[in-house]
Amino acid sequence: MLVSDVGSMPVMGMEAEFLEGAKLSQSLTQYTGYGNGFKHIQFFEDQVIRGLSDKMIAGIDVPTYPQFRDMSTMFLSIIKGVEKTRSGYIATGKLSLDPGRMIPEAYAVRSNLARVSGLKLKLCVTGPHTLSTYFSVRPPELLTELGRVLAEVMANSIFRLDDGETVIVSIDEPTFGLVDDPMLDIGSRGRDCLRSAWENIAHAAKSRGLETMIHLHSTADSLMWEVPSLDILSSHVNDPLYDQPTKRLLSETGKRLSAGVAVSSFDDILRNLAYTPEEIGAIWRRIESSQVDPASYLESHTVIRKRLDRVINLFGEENIPYAGPECGFGGHPTYGCALFYLGKIAATIKEREALGKGLR
């Protein structure tokens, strides 16, 4: 069992410079001078590599490139044929990418692999359903088109070099299953289009020898079980995915799990500690004024370990190749707090793994 994470982390500062560097990444003129453009690109790449290196030091075996910006607009901004309007995004023509266009964070990692030597990277793409919710007009075919360009940018972003390689691709679909979407009704054209879009992305990764995963916030809708090229399913800690019926589905489909064993949202952690909304607001004010260490509220080793033990006992370790936090840490009070929590989660999983090997 390897430790992996979902991706997002709190911004470390100078957000405007970071966003400008991401925008300029992989441009043909990025190294033609030493002006602000060059400085922004260097800052962007340095922050990405620092975040990735910190994850590895914290004990993450297969880290996702750190996401310090919005997970949806980062993809919409590189797709051609998309225009942002007051009412939402619209498709102005056939969706496409510039030739060879990579995910900027993946390009930054590949360009600086010597600084994270030995890297086993998880590549994350925001899924077609989630991206489609940003559009003011959502015909079913939009899902197909988004799946096609996401498969292309993902394929462009895969690398296998001496200092590191991409080993798994994850489709992140936080909107799927959380709200009622008539476009996905049983037997609908939209449902068929989304299934095909997921298959397109996953097949493009599998055909290049990578494992494939989908990360969901709810598995109330079972569509992901119908996608042959999806190897691994992941969801939040209290999701039905981690209940008894999944054992039969794993056996029938050959799929496996990436177990979410620690609550990621800082507000959810506080709510689980039975704090009221008013008390949560007061805690945030004390954190912001440095009166209290936010790490004191994080889930304990014991809580994380109990969740891990439960899924291992229910499904068998052979069906759980990965474990880690349920989601990203973009909403944590500080970068340091998020990194500390990653280290605690990784240590708990590795301790349980070492115990399991000792018993065999």
C-alpha positions in Angstrom: 0.0 0.0 0.0 1.4 3.4 -1.1 0.5 6.8 0.3 -0.9 9.2 -2.2 -2.7 12.6 -1.9 -5.3 14.4 -4.0 -3.4 17.7 -4.7 -4.5 21.1 -3.5 -2.5 23.0 -0.9 -2.8 26.5 0.6 -1.2 29.2 -1.4 2.3 30.1 0.0 2.1 33.8 -1.0 2.5 36.0 -4.0 -0.6 34.5 -5.6 -0.8 37.0 -8.5 2.8 36.3 -9.5 2.1 32.5 -9.3 -0.9 32.8 -11.5 0.9 34.9 -14.1 3.7 32.4 -14.2 1.2 29.6 -14.8 -0.3 31.6 -17.6 3.1 32.1 -19.3 4.3 28.5 -18.7 5.4 26.6 -21.8 5.2 29.8 -24.0 7.7 30.0 -26.8 9.2 33.2 -25.5 9.5 32.4 -21.8 13.3 32.3 -21.8 14.1 35.1 -24.2 14.7 37.7 -21.6 14.9 38.5 -17.9 11.9 40.7 -17.4 8.9 40.1 -15.2 7.6 37.3 -17.4 10.7 35.3 -16.8 10.6 36.0 -13.1 7.0 34.9 -12.9 7.7 31.7 -14.6 10.6 31.0 -12.4 8.5 31.8 -9.3 5.7 29.5 -10.5 8.1 26.6 -11.2 9.9 27.1 -7.9 6.7 27.0 -5.9 5.5 23.9 -7.7 8.7 22.1 -7.1 8.9 23.2 -3.5 5.4 21.9 -2.9 6.1 18.6 -4.5 9.4 18.2 -2.6 7.7 19.0 0.7 5.0 16.3 0.0 7.7 13.7 -0.7 9.6 14.7 2.5 6.3 14.4 4.4 6.1 10.7 3.3 3.8 10.8 0.3 5.0 8.0 -2.0 3.0 9.0 -5.1 2.2 12.8 -4.8 0.0 14.7 -7.0 1.5 17.9 -8.4 0.6 20.7 -5.9 -2.5 22.7 -6.9 -2.1 26.2 -5.7 -4.9 27.6 -7.9 -8.5 26.8 -8.9 -8.7 23.3 -10.2 -11.3 24.1 -12.9 -10.2 27.4 -14.3 -6.6 26.1 -14.6 -7.9 23.7 -17.3 -10.5 26.0 -18.9 -7.9 28.7 -19.4 -5.8 26.5 -21.7 -8.7 25.2 -23.8 -9.2 27.0 -27.1 -12.7 27.5 -28.3 -13.9 28.5 -24.8 -14.9 32.0 -23.8 -15.8 33.4 -20.4 -19.0 35.6 -20.2 -21.0 37.1 -17.4 -23.4 34.2 -17.4 -20.6 31.5 -17.5 -18.3 29.9 -20.1 -19.5 29.2 -23.6 -18.1 27.1 -26.4 -17.4 29.3 -29.4 -16.2 26.5 -31.6 -14.5 23.1 -31.6 -12.6 22.7 -28.4 -8.8 22.3 -28.9 -5.4 22.8 -27.5 -2.2 24.4 -28.8 0.0 21.5 -30.1 1.9 19.7 -27.3 0.2 21.8 -24.6 0.8 20.3 -21.1 -0.7 21.0 -17.7 1.5 23.9 -16.6 2.3 22.2 -13.3 3.3 19.0 -15.0 5.5 21.0 -17.4 7.2 22.7 -14.4 7.8 19.3 -12.8 9.2 17.7 -16.0 11.5 20.7 -16.5 12.9 20.4 -13.0 13.0 16.7 -12.3 16.6 16.8 -11.0 15.2 18.7 -8.0 12.8 15.9 -7.2 14.8 12.9 -8.3 13.0 9.5 -8.0 9.6 11.0 -8.3 6.5 8.8 -8.9 3.9 11.4 -9.9 0.1 11.2 -9.9 -1.3 13.4 -12.7 -4.7 14.9 -11.9 -7.2 16.3 -14.4 -10.4 18.0 -13.5 -13.2 15.9 -14.9 -15.5 16.8 -17.8 -18.6 16.8 -15.6 -17.1 19.3 -13.2 -15.8 21.6 -16.0 -19.2 21.4 -17.7 -20.9 23.0 -14.7 -19.1 26.3 -15.5 -20.8 26.5 -18.9 -24.1 28.5 -19.3 -25.2 26.1 -22.1 -24.5 22.3 -21.4 -25.5 20.1 -24.3 -24.6 16.4 -23.6 -22.0 16.6 -26.4 -20.0 19.1 -24.3 -19.0 16.3 -22.0 -17.6 14.3 -25.0 -15.7 17.4 -26.2 -14.3 18.1 -22.8 -13.3 14.5 -22.4 -11.4 14.6 -25.7 -9.3 17.7 -24.9 -8.7 16.5 -21.3 -7.4 13.2 -22.7 -5.1 15.1 -25.0 -3.6 17.5 -22.4 -3.2 14.5 -20.0 -1.4 12.5 -22.7 0.9 15.4 -23.4 1.7 15.8 -19.7 2.8 12.2 -19.1 6.6 11.7 -18.9 9.0 8.8 -18.2 12.6 10.1 -17.6 15.6 8.9 -15.7 14.9 11.2 -12.7 11.1 10.5 -12.5 7.9 9.4 -14.1 4.2 9.7 -14.2 2.6 6.5 -12.8 -1.1 7.2 -12.3 -3.7 9.5 -13.8 -6.7 10.6 -11.7 -9.9 12.2 -12.9 -11.2 14.5 -10.2 -15.0 14.9 -10.3 -16.2 16.8 -7.2 -19.5 17.8 -8.7 -20.6 14.3 -9.8 -23.2 12.7 -7.6 -23.5 15.7 -5.2 -26.3 17.5 -6.9 -29.2 16.3 -9.0 -28.3 16.7 -12.7 -31.1 15.8 -15.1 -28.5 15.5 -17.9 -27.3 12.3 -16.2 -30.6 10.6 -15.8 -30.6 6.8 -16.4 -30.8 6.1 -20.2 -30.0 9.7 -21.1 -27.6 10.9 -23.8 -25.7 12.9 -21.2 -25.0 9.8 -19.1 -23.7 8.0 -22.2 -21.5 11.0 -23.1 -20.0 11.2 -19.6 -19.3 7.5 -19.5 -17.5 7.8 -22.9 -15.6 10.9 -21.8 -14.3 9.1 -18.7 -13.4 6.1 -20.7 -11.6 8.3 -23.3 -9.4 9.9 -20.6 -8.7 6.6 -18.8 -8.0 4.6 -21.9 -5.5 7.3 -23.1 -3.6 6.8 -19.8 -3.9 2.9 -19.8 -2.6 2.7 -23.3 0.5 4.4 -22.1 1.0 1.9 -19.3 -0.3 4.0 -16.4 -2.8 3.2 -13.7 -6.1 5.1 -13.8 -8.2 6.5 -11.0 -11.4 8.6 -10.5 -11.7 10.7 -7.4 -15.3 11.5 -6.3 -16.9 13.3 -3.4 -20.0 11.0 -3.6 -20.6 7.6 -5.1 -24.4 7.7 -4.8 -24.4 7.4 -8.6 -22.8 4.2 -9.7 -21.7 5.2 -13.2 -18.0 5.0 -12.4 -18.3 1.2 -12.1 -19.4 1.0 -15.8 -16.1 2.4 -17.1 -13.8 -0.5 -18.0 -10.5 1.6 -18.2 -10.9 3.0 -14.7 -8.7 0.9 -12.3 -9.1 2.6 -9.0 -12.0 4.4 -7.2 -11.5 7.0 -4.5 -14.0 9.0 -2.4 -14.5 10.8 1.0 -14.2 9.0 4.3 -17.9 8.6 5.1 -19.0 7.7 1.5 -20.8 4.4 0.8 -17.9 3.4 -1.3 -16.3 2.0 1.9 -19.3 -0.1 2.9 -19.9 -3.9 2.4 -21.6 -3.8 -1.1 -18.4 -2.5 -2.6 -16.6 -5.8 -1.9 -18.8 -7.7 -4.4 -18.4 -4.9 -7.0 -14.6 -5.0 -6.6 -14.7 -8.7 -7.3 -17.0 -8.4 -10.3 -15.2 -5.5 -12.0 -11.6 -6.0 -11.0 -11.4 -2.5 -9.7 -9.6 -1.4 -6.5 -9.7 1.4 -4.0 -7.6 4.4 -3.0 -8.8 4.7 0.6 -9.6 8.1 2.0 -8.7 7.7 5.7 -8.5 11.3 6.9 -10.9 14.2 6.6 -9.3 17.0 4.6 -11.6 20.0 5.0 -10.5 22.0 8.1 -14.1 23.2 8.6 -15.3 19.6 8.5 -12.8 18.6 11.0 -14.1 21.3 13.4 -17.7 20.3 12.7 -16.8 16.7 13.5 -15.5 17.9 16.8 -19.0 19.2 17.5 -18.2 22.9 17.3 -21.1 25.2 16.4 -20.8 27.7 13.5 -20.2 30.5 15.9 -17.4 28.6 17.7 -15.8 27.7 14.4 -15.8 31.4 13.4 -14.1 32.2 16.8 -11.5 29.4 16.2 -10.6 30.9 12.8 -10.2 34.3 14.3 -7.9 32.9 17.0 -5.9 31.1 14.3 -5.6 34.2 12.1 -4.4 36.2 15.1 -1.8 33.5 16.0 -3.5 32.8 19.3 -3.8 29.0 18.7 -2.0 26.4 16.6 -4.4 25.0 13.9 -2.6 21.7 14.1 -4.1 21.1 17.5 -7.5 20.5 15.9 -6.4 18.0 13.3 -7.6 14.4 13.4 -5.6 12.1 15.6 -3.4 9.2 14.7 -6.0 6.9 16.4 -8.9 8.2 14.3 -7.0 7.8 11.1 -5.7 4.4 12.0 -9.3 3.1 12.9 -10.5 4.1 9.4 -7.6 2.4 7.7 -8.0 -0.8 9.8 -11.7 -0.9 8.9 -11.2 -0.7 5.1 -8.4 -3.2 5.2 -10.4 -5.7 7.3 -13.4 -5.2 5.0 -11.8 -5.3 1.5 -8.3 -6.8 2.0 -5.1 -5.0 1.6 -4.7 -6.5 -1.9 -7.7 -4.3 -3.0 -6.3 -1.1 -1.6 -3.1 -0.1 -3.4 -3.3 3.5 -2.2 -4.4 5.3 0.9 -4.3 8.9 2.0 -6.4 12.0 2.8 -9.9 12.1 1.3 -9.2 15.3 -0.7 -6.9 18.3 -0.9 -5.9 20.9 1.7 -6.6 24.1 -0.1 -8.9 25.3 2.7 -6.4 24.8 5.5 -5.3 27.8 7.5 -1.7 27.6 6.6 0.7 25.8 4.3 2.6 24.5 7.3 -0.6 23.1 8.9 -1.5 21.2 5.7 2.0 19.8 5.4 2.1 18.7 9.1 -1.2 16.9 8.5 0.1 15.2 5.4 3.0 13.9 7.4 0.8 12.6 10.2 -1.5 10.8 7.7 1.5 9.3 5.9 3.2 8.1 9.1 0.0 6.4 10.3 -0.5 4.5 7.0 3.2 3.5 6.9 3.1 2.3 10.5 0.0 0.1 9.7 1.7 -1.2 6.6 4.8 -2.1 8.5 2.7 -3.9 11.1 0.9 -5.8 8.4 4.1 -7.0 6.8 5.4 -8.1 10.2 2.3 -10.3 10.7 2.6 -12.0 7.3 
